[in-house]
Amino acid sequence: MRQKILVFGTFDFLHIGHIYFLRQAKRCADTVVIALARDEVVKQLKGSYPIHRERERKELLQHVDLIDEVVYGDKTIGTYQIITRIKPTVVGIGYDQVDLYKDLQSFTKRKKISIRIIRLKPYRANERKSTLIRNIIRTAGNL
């Protein structure tokens, strides 16, 4: 049976940490699908919009060979309609997506959906975290 992994993320400022994350995902499944966070969802979760809009982030990701498909995530946090639409065999989440992990476990149990949820390892988490990069760029813009 072919394996399909669904990963969630904003992917603003694509960097080596993202590539490391996607390589791990590709080793876990034949097909890698990204549920790209919508701009409004990013604003709700992180308190500000991503620097690159969702259309730009999607276009950039479509050029990464490790990814088979990029789809927009749900417009409402916690609905996980994307899971019923994509029907992954595996969901991969980042090491720092703690709330997402708990929420997905609760959702799959409540809906009686059998999906393996795995946590992917970080690449130099203290150096390559998107939030750190975004903060450096925003700080530089205020100089």
C-alpha positions as CSV (number, residue, x, y, z in Angstrom):
1,M,0.0,0.0,0.0
2,R,1.3,3.4,-0.9
3,Q,1.8,5.8,2.0
4,K,0.8,9.4,1.9
5,I,2.1,11.8,4.5
6,L,0.3,15.1,5.2
7,V,2.4,17.8,6.9
8,F,1.2,21.2,8.2
9,G,3.1,24.4,8.1
10,T,3.4,28.1,7.3
11,F,6.7,27.7,5.4
12,D,7.4,31.5,5.4
13,F,11.0,32.0,4.5
14,L,11.8,28.5,3.3
15,H,15.1,27.5,4.9
16,I,17.3,24.4,5.5
17,G,15.3,23.4,8.5
18,H,12.3,23.1,6.3
19,I,14.2,21.0,3.8
20,Y,15.4,18.7,6.6
21,F,11.8,18.4,7.8
22,L,10.6,17.6,4.2
23,R,13.4,15.0,3.7
24,Q,12.2,13.2,6.8
25,A,8.6,13.3,5.6
26,K,9.7,11.9,2.2
27,R,11.4,9.0,4.0
28,C,8.2,8.1,5.7
29,A,5.9,8.0,2.7
30,D,5.7,7.7,-1.1
31,T,3.7,11.0,-1.4
32,V,4.3,14.2,0.5
33,V,1.4,16.7,0.7
34,I,1.7,20.0,2.5
35,A,-1.3,21.6,4.1
36,L,-0.1,25.2,3.8
37,A,-1.4,27.5,6.6
38,R,-3.8,30.2,5.4
39,D,-2.8,33.8,6.1
40,E,-5.7,34.4,8.4
41,V,-4.9,31.2,10.4
42,V,-1.3,32.3,10.8
43,K,-2.5,35.6,12.1
44,Q,-4.7,33.9,14.7
45,L,-2.0,31.5,15.8
46,K,1.0,33.7,15.7
47,G,-0.4,37.2,16.2
48,S,0.8,38.5,12.9
49,Y,0.5,37.7,9.2
50,P,3.3,35.8,7.5
51,I,5.7,38.1,5.6
52,H,5.0,36.2,2.4
53,R,1.3,35.7,1.5
54,E,-0.1,32.2,1.1
55,R,-0.1,32.4,-2.8
56,E,3.6,33.2,-2.8
57,R,4.4,30.5,-0.2
58,K,2.5,28.0,-2.2
59,E,4.2,28.9,-5.5
60,L,7.6,28.6,-3.9
61,L,6.9,25.2,-2.4
62,Q,5.6,23.8,-5.7
63,H,9.2,24.0,-6.9
64,V,10.6,21.8,-4.1
65,D,11.2,18.3,-5.5
66,L,10.5,16.7,-2.1
67,I,6.9,17.8,-2.2
68,D,4.3,16.1,-4.3
69,E,1.4,18.4,-3.7
70,V,0.7,21.7,-1.9
71,V,-2.8,22.5,-0.8
72,Y,-4.2,25.2,1.3
73,G,-5.1,24.2,4.9
74,D,-8.4,24.8,6.5
75,K,-9.7,28.3,7.0
76,T,-10.9,27.4,10.5
77,I,-8.5,26.2,13.2
78,G,-9.2,22.7,14.4
79,T,-11.7,21.5,11.8
80,Y,-9.2,19.2,10.0
81,Q,-11.3,19.0,6.9
82,I,-8.0,18.7,5.1
83,I,-7.6,15.2,6.6
84,T,-10.9,13.9,5.3
85,R,-10.1,15.5,1.9
86,I,-6.5,14.3,1.5
87,K,-6.9,11.0,3.3
88,P,-3.3,10.6,4.4
89,T,-2.0,7.4,6.0
90,V,0.5,9.4,8.1
91,V,0.5,12.9,9.5
92,G,3.9,14.4,10.1
93,I,4.2,17.4,12.5
94,G,7.2,19.5,13.5
95,Y,9.0,19.0,16.8
96,D,7.6,22.4,18.0
97,Q,4.0,21.8,17.0
98,V,3.0,20.6,20.4
99,D,-0.6,21.9,20.4
100,L,-1.2,20.6,16.9
101,Y,0.0,17.1,18.0
102,K,-2.4,17.1,21.0
103,D,-5.3,18.5,18.9
104,L,-4.8,15.9,16.1
105,Q,-4.7,13.0,18.6
106,S,-8.0,14.2,20.1
107,F,-9.5,14.8,16.6
108,T,-8.6,11.4,15.2
109,K,-9.8,9.6,18.4
110,R,-13.1,11.5,18.4
111,K,-13.7,10.9,14.7
112,K,-12.4,7.3,14.9
113,I,-9.9,7.9,12.2
114,S,-6.9,5.6,12.1
115,I,-3.9,7.7,11.1
116,R,-0.4,7.4,12.3
117,I,0.8,10.8,13.7
118,I,4.6,11.2,13.8
119,R,6.7,14.0,15.2
120,L,9.6,14.9,12.9
121,K,13.0,15.9,14.3
122,P,14.4,19.5,14.3
123,Y,17.4,20.7,12.4
124,R,19.4,22.9,14.7
125,A,16.2,24.1,16.3
126,N,17.8,27.1,18.0
127,E,19.3,28.4,14.8
128,R,16.8,27.6,12.0
129,K,13.5,28.1,13.6
130,S,11.3,30.3,11.3
131,T,10.2,32.5,14.2
132,L,13.8,33.4,14.9
133,I,14.4,34.2,11.3
134,R,11.2,36.3,11.0
135,N,12.1,38.2,14.2
136,I,15.6,39.0,12.9
137,I,14.1,40.3,9.6
138,R,11.5,42.4,11.3
139,T,14.1,43.9,13.7
140,A,16.4,44.7,10.8
141,G,13.4,46.5,9.1
142,N,13.0,48.8,12.1
143,L,16.6,50.0,12.1
